[in-house]
Amino acid sequence: MSDDVEKINRVAVSLQTLATAIDDYLTTVAGGERQAFVLVVSVDHVQQYVSNASRPDGVGMIEGLLERWKTGRADIPAHYNPDLKGHFR
């Protein structure tokens, strides 16, 4: 097995643990309300994803983001408010 395949597999196996941590963190930040997310990772040009949403809902989230990008809109409303930028780093 090449190093690339081993690396791709290591990342793939770790994604569920990462998803749990992201889910817990976002729930805490959102005051106890669970937030849907999709994380896409590219390892050696192999895209992998993990989500706490159903696949159809995750696809909808990605399509919505791409549509906003295609129309030149900001990713999130906070991008329009320069006073909030320091809070998202």
N, C-alpha and C positions, 0 to 999 in steps of 0.2 A: 504494500500500500504506500503510495507516495505521501510525502509530507503535506502536500496540498489537500489530499483527500482526508488525511488524519485531522488536519486543522479544521476543515469544513465540518467534519463529524463532531469534533470537540465543541465547536460553536453551536451546532445544531442541538446537541445534547444539553448544553447549558441554557438554552433559550427558555425552557419552561421555568427554571429557577429564577431567571431574570424577570420573566413575566410576573411571577408571584410577587417579587420585590417591587416592581413597578406598580402593580395593582394595589398593593398595600400602601405604598407611598402616595399615590394619587388619591386614594380614598381618604387618607389622613389629611392631605392638603385641601381636599374638597369638603372638609367638615364631616366626614363619615359617609358621604355619598359616593358610591362606586362610579367610576368614569370609564367609558369604553376607550380602548387604545389599540393601535396596531404599530408594531415595531418591525421595520424591514432592515435587514442586515445583509451586506454583500461581502462574502468571503471568497476571494479569488474569482470574482465575477460570477459567483453562484449566489443568487438571492434566496434568502430564507426569511420567514416571518414568524412572529408569534403575536397572539392577540388574546384578549379576554372577551372578545366579541365573536359572534357566529361568523362563519366565512362570508355569507351574504352581507351582513352588516359591516364587516371589515372591508369588503370590496367597495361598498357604498361610501365608507369613510375615505378610502384612498381616492376614489373617483371624485368625491367632493373636493378634496384637497387639490387634485390635479386641475379641476375646473377653475378653482380660485386662482391657481398659479397661471393658467392660460389667459385669464382675464385681467391679470396684473393686480389682483387684490392681495392684501396682507394675509399671512397664514392665520393669525389670531388677532382679535381686536386690540390687544395690548400693543401690537406693533404700531398702531396709530397714535399711541399715547407715550411720548418720549419720557414722561415723568415715571413711568412704570418699568422702563428698560432695565434699570439696575436691580430690580426685584426678581428677574427671571434668569439670572446667571448661575 
